[in-house]
Amino acid sequence: QVQLMESGGDSVQGGGSLRLSCTASGLTSDDYAMGWFRQAPGKEREGVACINWSSESTYYSESVEGRFTMTRDTAKNTLYLQMNSLKPEDTAMYFCAVDPLRSITPPRFRGGRYCEFRGQFMSYWGQGTQVTVSL
């Protein structure tokens, strides 16, 4: 049974930084993608960042590229999301998700864009951690 545990959410002022963590347990291989999604009240869940765990390819949404950075600790099966220059529009519940790579993935979604391909159909989700950014 795959389980994901996020942590690191908090309330910060605009321009501040936070680091989110997502630790996965129960994974039996490296053939998966792990990503960060967020959902603000009244809005649809959106993909923020994604990493193909075996190829290390990454992808960031346009709204966060240049401000957010993923790093990982493979020994701990932990993915981090360093969020800098936070803006009020970054306020949301942040979720970590994992999905085994699938052979039917269209070529343009292989690598770091895998999470964009799977979206809400990612197989495993964490419980979420709240990020609130004030003016």
Backbone as CSV, one residue per row, in Angstrom:
resi,resn,N_x,N_y,N_z,CA_x,CA_y,CA_z,C_x,C_y,C_z
1,GLN,0.842,-1.187,0.000,0.000,0.000,0.000,0.887,1.250,0.000
2,VAL,0.708,2.081,-1.022,1.491,3.316,-1.113,0.827,4.379,-0.250
3,GLN,1.636,5.036,0.534,1.139,6.135,1.347,2.034,7.344,1.161
4,LEU,1.413,8.515,1.169,2.137,9.768,1.012,1.822,10.666,2.191
5,MET,2.837,11.317,2.692,2.654,12.206,3.830,3.311,13.535,3.519
6,GLU,2.495,14.595,3.430,3.017,15.931,3.181,3.189,16.673,4.494
7,SER,4.076,17.629,4.482,4.244,18.518,5.622,4.886,19.804,5.133
8,GLY,4.891,20.812,5.991,5.585,22.049,5.684,4.695,23.238,5.385
9,GLY,3.409,23.004,5.233,2.511,24.115,4.974,2.445,25.067,6.159
10,ASP,2.201,26.335,5.858,2.166,27.340,6.920,1.573,28.619,6.355
11,SER,1.470,29.620,7.201,1.040,30.951,6.787,2.245,31.861,6.733
12,VAL,2.433,32.534,5.597,3.578,33.429,5.445,3.123,34.713,4.766
13,GLN,3.959,35.709,4.855,3.689,36.951,4.146,4.194,36.853,2.717
14,GLY,3.607,37.655,1.864,4.051,37.686,0.481,5.540,37.955,0.380
15,GLY,6.191,37.271,-0.522,7.629,37.398,-0.681,8.413,36.387,0.138
16,GLY,7.721,35.713,1.038,8.380,34.738,1.891,8.598,33.400,1.211
17,SER,9.112,32.458,1.975,9.449,31.135,1.451,8.914,30.038,2.362
18,LEU,8.663,28.915,1.765,8.291,27.703,2.494,8.895,26.511,1.772
19,ARG,9.111,25.427,2.505,9.527,24.183,1.889,8.559,23.087,2.295
20,LEU,7.921,22.519,1.312,7.022,21.403,1.542,7.785,20.092,1.368
21,SER,7.355,19.090,2.111,7.946,17.763,2.004,6.861,16.737,1.718
22,CYS,7.216,15.735,0.955,6.305,14.618,0.702,7.122,13.334,0.795
23,THR,6.784,12.516,1.765,7.483,11.251,1.952,6.583,10.104,1.531
24,ALA,7.110,9.264,0.664,6.335,8.142,0.151,6.804,6.839,0.786
25,SER,5.850,5.991,1.098,6.167,4.652,1.585,5.378,3.639,0.767
26,GLY,5.925,2.441,0.659,5.234,1.383,-0.060,5.555,1.309,-1.538
27,LEU,6.428,2.186,-2.042,6.800,2.120,-3.449,7.792,0.982,-3.661
28,THR,7.599,0.231,-4.750,8.424,-0.959,-4.960,9.390,-0.834,-6.122
29,SER,9.367,0.295,-6.832,10.325,0.505,-7.910,10.509,2.002,-8.115
30,ASP,11.360,2.362,-9.072,11.576,3.779,-9.391,10.794,4.222,-10.612
31,ASP,9.945,3.368,-11.140,9.211,3.695,-12.360,7.906,4.419,-12.033
32,TYR,8.057,5.629,-11.540,6.876,6.401,-11.206,7.179,7.883,-11.345
33,ALA,6.127,8.659,-11.335,6.243,10.113,-11.311,5.615,10.605,-10.021
34,MET,6.196,11.649,-9.512,5.690,12.259,-8.287,5.489,13.734,-8.558
35,GLY,4.384,14.248,-8.126,4.102,15.634,-8.429,3.415,16.371,-7.302
36,TRP,3.430,17.672,-7.430,2.726,18.556,-6.521,1.551,19.193,-7.264
37,PHE,0.407,19.164,-6.618,-0.789,19.799,-7.124,-1.287,20.756,-6.056
38,ARG,-2.108,21.705,-6.454,-2.701,22.597,-5.453,-4.137,22.909,-5.836
39,GLN,-4.908,23.214,-4.813,-6.299,23.557,-5.039,-6.695,24.687,-4.103
40,ALA,-7.089,25.788,-4.679,-7.566,26.932,-3.914,-9.088,26.839,-3.802
41,PRO,-9.669,27.465,-2.788,-11.127,27.405,-2.613,-11.853,27.883,-3.867
42,GLY,-12.805,27.079,-4.320,-13.599,27.456,-5.473,-12.914,27.260,-6.814
43,LYS,-11.710,26.697,-6.792,-10.973,26.501,-8.043,-10.664,25.026,-8.246
44,GLU,-10.370,24.687,-9.495,-9.997,23.317,-9.794,-8.570,23.033,-9.339
45,ARG,-8.321,21.773,-9.072,-6.960,21.366,-8.720,-6.056,21.544,-9.934
46,GLU,-4.884,22.080,-9.693,-3.948,22.310,-10.787,-2.598,21.716,-10.483
47,GLY,-1.927,21.261,-11.517,-0.587,20.737,-11.345,0.403,21.865,-11.180
48,VAL,1.340,21.692,-10.284,2.350,22.699,-9.985,3.715,22.268,-10.484
49,ALA,4.097,21.063,-10.150,5.428,20.573,-10.509,5.407,19.054,-10.513
50,CYS,6.299,18.489,-11.299,6.301,17.034,-11.437,7.705,16.547,-11.727
51,ILE,8.017,15.365,-11.241,9.309,14.763,-11.532,9.118,13.305,-11.911
52,ASN,9.779,12.911,-12.978,9.883,11.499,-13.325,11.015,10.945,-12.488
53,TRP,10.655,10.049,-11.568,11.625,9.664,-10.534,12.844,8.951,-11.114
54,SER,12.658,8.175,-12.171,13.795,7.420,-12.700,14.642,8.253,-13.648
55,SER,14.017,9.088,-14.494,14.789,9.890,-15.437,15.210,11.223,-14.864
56,GLU,14.588,11.618,-13.756,14.834,12.903,-13.104,14.364,14.091,-13.942
57,SER,13.591,13.847,-14.956,13.016,14.960,-15.714,12.005,15.686,-14.858
58,THR,12.016,16.994,-14.954,11.093,17.792,-14.154,10.278,18.728,-15.042
59,TYR,9.197,19.178,-14.477,8.334,20.134,-15.171,7.688,21.020,-14.123
60,TYR,7.607,22.315,-14.433,6.963,23.281,-13.557,5.893,24.017,-14.335
61,SER,4.794,24.314,-13.677,3.781,25.101,-14.349,4.308,26.512,-14.547
62,GLU,3.737,27.186,-15.509,4.190,28.536,-15.825,4.033,29.474,-14.633
63,SER,3.021,29.243,-13.826,2.748,30.142,-12.705,3.792,30.073,-11.600
64,VAL,4.573,28.995,-11.556,5.549,28.843,-10.476,6.985,28.730,-10.966
65,GLU,7.169,28.567,-12.263,8.521,28.377,-12.767,9.398,29.572,-12.430
66,GLY,10.574,29.269,-11.933,11.495,30.307,-11.505,11.366,30.665,-10.033
67,ARG,10.260,30.274,-9.414,10.058,30.557,-7.985,10.064,29.271,-7.158
68,PHE,9.575,28.195,-7.725,9.486,26.921,-7.008,10.536,25.963,-7.568
69,THR,11.116,25.160,-6.687,12.118,24.180,-7.106,11.907,22.879,-6.351
70,MET,11.928,21.777,-7.082,11.850,20.462,-6.445,13.253,19.920,-6.232
71,THR,13.431,19.299,-5.086,14.614,18.491,-4.834,14.129,17.186,-4.210
72,ARG,15.017,16.231,-4.123,14.577,14.954,-3.582,15.695,14.284,-2.809
73,ASP,15.278,13.422,-1.902,16.185,12.572,-1.155,15.762,11.151,-1.487
74,THR,16.496,10.506,-2.383,16.089,9.183,-2.840,16.154,8.147,-1.732
75,ALA,17.100,8.315,-0.809,17.211,7.354,0.294,15.982,7.390,1.188
76,LYS,15.370,8.558,1.286,14.190,8.716,2.142,12.890,8.693,1.357
77,ASN,12.984,8.515,0.030,11.787,8.579,-0.826,10.990,9.846,-0.553
78,THR,11.706,10.937,-0.433,11.085,12.203,-0.088,11.312,13.226,-1.193
79,LEU,10.249,13.917,-1.537,10.296,14.987,-2.517,10.016,16.297,-1.804
80,TYR,10.820,17.294,-2.104,10.651,18.605,-1.491,10.215,19.617,-2.550
81,LEU,9.471,20.597,-2.101,9.103,21.706,-2.974,9.499,22.991,-2.264
82,GLN,10.577,23.588,-2.727,11.029,24.867,-2.189,10.270,25.963,-2.891
83,MET,9.547,26.754,-2.134,8.715,27.809,-2.710,9.239,29.156,-2.248
84,ASN,9.728,29.926,-3.178,10.260,31.253,-2.885,9.395,32.325,-3.526
85,SER,9.580,33.555,-3.061,8.834,34.697,-3.615,7.340,34.390,-3.667
86,LEU,6.818,33.907,-2.569,5.417,33.503,-2.541,4.489,34.693,-2.725
87,LYS,3.394,34.415,-3.395,2.396,35.431,-3.688,1.051,35.003,-3.087
88,PRO,0.174,35.951,-2.823,-1.143,35.576,-2.293,-1.863,34.560,-3.180
89,GLU,-1.644,34.631,-4.483,-2.307,33.679,-5.379,-1.742,32.259,-5.270
90,ASP,-0.678,32.087,-4.516,-0.165,30.730,-4.242,-0.925,30.061,-3.099
91,THR,-1.787,30.810,-2.445,-2.573,30.262,-1.346,-3.440,29.112,-1.830
92,ALA,-3.278,27.957,-1.212,-4.015,26.761,-1.628,-3.658,25.603,-0.701
93,MET,-4.438,24.536,-0.840,-4.037,23.271,-0.251,-3.132,22.581,-1.260
94,TYR,-1.972,22.175,-0.821,-1.002,21.531,-1.689,-1.010,20.030,-1.434
95,PHE,-1.099,19.293,-2.514,-1.159,17.833,-2.444,0.024,17.236,-3.189
96,CYS,0.521,16.159,-2.654,1.522,15.349,-3.311,0.821,14.134,-3.917
97,ALA,1.257,13.711,-5.086,0.647,12.558,-5.730,1.715,11.733,-6.437
98,VAL,1.444,10.454,-6.542,2.359,9.512,-7.191,1.576,8.629,-8.156
99,ASP,2.191,8.309,-9.278,1.549,7.408,-10.232,2.611,6.555,-10.919
100,PRO,2.379,5.259,-11.019,3.319,4.421,-11.774,3.309,4.845,-13.241
101,LEU,4.474,4.860,-13.846,4.560,5.227,-15.252,3.849,4.181,-16.103
102,ARG,3.132,4.663,-17.085,2.328,3.759,-17.916,2.848,3.761,-19.343
103,SER,2.855,2.586,-19.938,3.439,2.436,-21.267,2.657,3.179,-22.332
104,ILE,1.387,3.498,-22.072,0.564,4.158,-23.088,0.752,5.667,-23.094
105,THR,1.653,6.182,-22.274,1.829,7.624,-22.173,2.272,8.202,-23.515
106,PRO,1.561,9.207,-24.039,2.010,9.855,-25.281,3.415,10.409,-25.113
107,PRO,4.207,10.374,-26.163,5.622,10.797,-26.044,5.812,12.171,-25.416
108,ARG,4.923,13.123,-25.743,5.170,14.480,-25.233,4.910,14.596,-23.750
109,PHE,4.268,13.584,-23.151,4.006,13.610,-21.716,4.967,12.716,-20.935
110,ARG,5.879,12.117,-21.629,6.869,11.337,-20.897,7.869,12.287,-20.258
111,GLY,8.528,11.802,-19.234,9.430,12.698,-18.519,8.677,13.521,-17.508
112,GLY,9.074,14.746,-17.323,8.517,15.581,-16.273,7.072,15.991,-16.464
113,ARG,6.526,15.870,-17.657,5.146,16.309,-17.897,4.144,15.203,-17.662
114,TYR,4.592,14.109,-17.096,3.714,12.964,-16.872,2.516,13.327,-15.997
115,CYS,2.752,14.117,-14.955,1.665,14.481,-14.042,0.583,15.276,-14.768
116,GLU,0.982,16.067,-15.742,0.023,16.828,-16.542,-0.880,15.862,-17.310
117,PHE,-0.300,14.771,-17.788,-1.053,13.758,-18.530,-2.055,13.052,-17.633
118,ARG,-1.649,12.716,-16.432,-2.516,11.927,-15.541,-3.473,12.788,-14.726
119,GLY,-3.025,13.981,-14.321,-3.878,14.896,-13.584,-4.565,14.249,-12.397
120,GLN,-5.885,14.378,-12.315,-6.650,13.859,-11.194,-6.617,12.343,-11.127
121,PHE,-6.123,11.683,-12.163,-6.090,10.232,-12.181,-4.775,9.661,-11.651
122,MET,-3.927,10.523,-11.086,-2.756,10.022,-10.379,-3.243,9.014,-9.347
123,SER,-2.498,7.943,-9.154,-3.011,6.806,-8.371,-3.069,7.046,-6.876
124,TYR,-2.086,7.744,-6.356,-2.012,7.895,-4.900,-1.862,9.364,-4.547
125,TRP,-2.565,9.767,-3.495,-2.569,11.160,-3.064,-2.321,11.253,-1.566
126,GLY,-1.642,12.319,-1.187,-1.505,12.624,0.219,-2.720,13.386,0.716
127,GLN,-2.689,13.730,1.990,-3.846,14.387,2.600,-3.836,15.899,2.388
128,GLY,-2.714,16.422,1.964,-2.620,17.856,1.695,-2.026,18.640,2.845
129,THR,-1.420,19.757,2.509,-0.883,20.669,3.505,-1.220,22.085,3.046
130,GLN,-1.705,22.904,3.963,-2.220,24.228,3.626,-1.109,25.272,3.574
131,VAL,-1.113,26.029,2.492,-0.207,27.165,2.346,-1.067,28.415,2.217
132,THR,-0.801,29.372,3.077,-1.538,30.630,3.048,-0.538,31.771,2.963
133,VAL,-0.708,32.610,1.952,0.202,33.736,1.736,-0.606,35.019,1.853
134,SER,-0.192,35.864,2.761,-0.905,37.113,2.986,-0.161,38.283,2.344
135,LEU,-0.893,39.364,2.138,-0.281,40.554,1.527,0.751,41.173,2.450
